[in-house]
Amino acid sequence: MFSRRNFLITAAAVSAVPGTAHAKKKPVEYDPTPQIVRIKKQFLPGQLLVAPRSFYLYFVTEPRKAIRYGCGVGKAGLEFTGTATIDVKKEWPTWRPTEEMIERDPVAYAKFKDNDYVQPGGGDNPLGARALYLFQNGVDTYFRIHGTTQPQTIGRAVSNGCIRMLNEHVIDLYNRVPIGTVVTVV
């Protein structure tokens, strides 16, 4: 007869053997490389979807199909969520941190304090090679989808709210999306 006691002893023995009952699943490795993937049918071709918790940006190319790019996102409390449109696109954009960024980290942004300095576009610019400017109802949100000079931040939540991509990936996306593209960040 199989008693409760026998069941508990057997369960304990099985769980102690590697590769059985409580074996850990191998973690899925993060891959920022652009890939064609399936997507939910509610997203329409031409839309962008950003999933910050998984660090991916999706460009929907046809029903249920998208190009998935790796991205970096905003730190907790600084992230953008909601829907916006791309109203401006720039190659090698200029950049100036917002006043809130300067207040949060005056040491990092010291060269911008108490002046109107704007960093020119180029290889040292934090916005990287391309920037897509997010607007809501015609008003700039000050959030961007842009390249980065810090490729090690892709797959992490470290920015002041913007969505970062590797420069070669944001160039590819920039060439694919027109002004007016809908962007949803969930």
GIBELGI-V202922 format. One record per residue. N is the residue number from 0. RES is the residue in one letter. PSI is psi in degrees with one decimal (999 if undefined). BURIAL is 1 if it has 16 or more other ideal C-beta (glycine too) atoms within 10 Angstrom, else 0. D_LAST is the distance of its C-alpha to the last C-alpha in whole Angstrom. Layout:
# GIBELGI-V202922
N_RES_PSI_BURIAL_D_LAST ; N_RES_PSI_BURIAL_D_LAST
This chain:
# GIBELGI-V202922
0_M_137.4_0_54 ; 1_F_108.6_0_50 ; 2_S_170.0_0_50 ; 3_R_-39.8_0_47 ; 4_R_-45.7_0_48 ; 5_N_-40.7_0_48 ; 6_F_-47.3_0_45 ; 7_L_-41.1_0_44 ; 8_I_-44.4_0_46 ; 9_T_-44.1_0_45 ; 10_A_-42.1_0_41 ; 11_A_-41.0_0_42 ; 12_A_-43.5_0_44 ; 13_V_-40.5_0_41 ; 14_S_-18.8_0_38 ; 15_A_-15.1_0_40 ; 16_V_124.8_0_41 ; 17_P_143.4_0_38 ; 18_G_7.0_0_36 ; 19_T_-155.8_0_36 ; 20_A_-58.7_0_35 ; 21_H_25.6_0_33 ; 22_A_138.1_0_32 ; 23_K_141.3_0_29 ; 24_K_144.8_0_27 ; 25_K_126.2_0_27 ; 26_P_144.1_0_23 ; 27_V_127.6_0_21 ; 28_E_135.8_0_22 ; 29_Y_132.3_0_19 ; 30_D_106.4_0_20 ; 31_P_-3.7_1_19 ; 32_T_131.7_0_21 ; 33_P_133.5_1_20 ; 34_Q_148.6_0_20 ; 35_I_126.3_0_20 ; 36_V_163.5_0_18 ; 37_R_149.3_0_17 ; 38_I_160.2_1_14 ; 39_K_146.4_0_14 ; 40_K_-14.1_0_16 ; 41_Q_-16.5_0_14 ; 42_F_129.7_1_12 ; 43_L_150.3_0_15 ; 44_P_136.3_0_17 ; 45_G_-13.2_0_17 ; 46_Q_155.9_1_13 ; 47_L_139.8_1_11 ; 48_L_131.5_1_8 ; 49_V_127.5_1_6 ; 50_A_88.4_0_6 ; 51_P_-35.1_1_7 ; 52_R_-24.8_0_9 ; 53_S_-5.8_0_11 ; 54_F_43.7_1_11 ; 55_Y_146.3_1_11 ; 56_L_134.3_1_11 ; 57_Y_129.5_1_12 ; 58_F_112.7_1_14 ; 59_V_119.6_1_15 ; 60_T_-28.9_0_19 ; 61_E_167.8_0_20 ; 62_P_128.0_0_19 ; 63_R_16.2_0_18 ; 64_K_139.3_0_18 ; 65_A_159.2_1_16 ; 66_I_125.5_1_17 ; 67_R_126.7_1_15 ; 68_Y_146.2_1_16 ; 69_G_150.5_1_15 ; 70_C_165.8_1_14 ; 71_G_153.2_1_14 ; 72_V_178.7_1_12 ; 73_G_149.9_1_13 ; 74_K_160.4_0_15 ; 75_A_131.2_0_14 ; 76_G_-12.0_0_14 ; 77_L_-1.7_1_14 ; 78_E_151.2_1_10 ; 79_F_138.3_1_9 ; 80_T_153.4_0_6 ; 81_G_-160.2_0_6 ; 82_T_141.1_0_9 ; 83_A_175.5_1_12 ; 84_T_153.8_1_14 ; 85_I_110.2_1_16 ; 86_D_-15.2_1_20 ; 87_V_140.5_0_22 ; 88_K_136.8_1_22 ; 89_K_138.5_1_25 ; 90_E_135.2_0_27 ; 91_W_62.6_0_28 ; 92_P_154.6_1_26 ; 93_T_168.9_0_28 ; 94_W_143.2_1_26 ; 95_R_131.7_0_26 ; 96_P_153.7_1_24 ; 97_T_163.0_0_23 ; 98_E_-35.3_0_26 ; 99_E_-38.9_0_23 ; 100_M_-43.0_1_23 ; 101_I_-42.0_1_27 ; 102_E_-40.4_0_27 ; 103_R_-34.4_0_25 ; 104_D_72.7_0_27 ; 105_P_-25.6_0_30 ; 106_V_-49.0_0_32 ; 107_A_-33.6_0_29 ; 108_Y_27.9_1_29 ; 109_A_-37.2_0_33 ; 110_K_-9.4_0_34 ; 111_F_-8.0_1_32 ; 112_K_133.3_0_33 ; 113_D_35.6_0_35 ; 114_N_-178.8_0_36 ; 115_D_21.2_0_34 ; 116_Y_134.0_0_34 ; 117_V_126.0_0_31 ; 118_Q_127.7_1_31 ; 119_P_157.8_0_32 ; 120_G_157.0_1_30 ; 121_G_-175.3_0_31 ; 122_G_-22.1_0_30 ; 123_D_-3.8_0_30 ; 124_N_130.1_1_27 ; 125_P_-20.7_1_24 ; 126_L_-6.7_1_22 ; 127_G_-151.2_1_24 ; 128_A_-29.5_1_25 ; 129_R_153.8_1_23 ; 130_A_137.4_1_20 ; 131_L_118.2_1_18 ; 132_Y_125.1_1_18 ; 133_L_128.3_1_15 ; 134_F_151.6_1_16 ; 135_Q_122.8_0_15 ; 136_N_40.9_0_18 ; 137_G_2.9_0_21 ; 138_V_130.8_0_20 ; 139_D_128.4_0_19 ; 140_T_-13.0_1_16 ; 141_Y_12.3_1_18 ; 142_F_145.8_1_15 ; 143_R_156.4_1_15 ; 144_I_120.3_1_15 ; 145_H_170.2_1_18 ; 146_G_-173.4_1_20 ; 147_T_152.3_1_22 ; 148_T_2.8_0_25 ; 149_Q_75.0_0_24 ; 150_P_-22.9_1_23 ; 151_Q_-11.3_0_23 ; 152_T_-6.2_1_20 ; 153_I_132.0_1_18 ; 154_G_14.0_1_16 ; 155_R_161.0_0_16 ; 156_A_89.2_0_14 ; 157_V_-9.1_0_17 ; 158_S_174.5_1_17 ; 159_N_19.0_1_17 ; 160_G_-24.7_1_13 ; 161_C_164.5_1_14 ; 162_I_116.9_1_13 ; 163_R_145.4_1_16 ; 164_M_159.3_1_17 ; 165_L_144.7_1_21 ; 166_N_-43.7_1_23 ; 167_E_-29.2_0_24 ; 168_H_-40.1_1_21 ; 169_V_-30.3_1_20 ; 170_I_-44.2_1_23 ; 171_D_-47.8_1_23 ; 172_L_-44.1_1_19 ; 173_Y_-41.6_1_21 ; 174_N_-18.6_0_24 ; 175_R_-29.9_0_22 ; 176_V_134.3_1_19 ; 177_P_167.4_0_21 ; 178_I_140.6_0_21 ; 179_G_-5.1_0_19 ; 180_T_134.0_1_16 ; 181_V_133.1_1_13 ; 182_V_125.6_1_10 ; 183_T_125.2_0_6 ; 184_V_117.8_1_4 ; 185_V_999_0_0
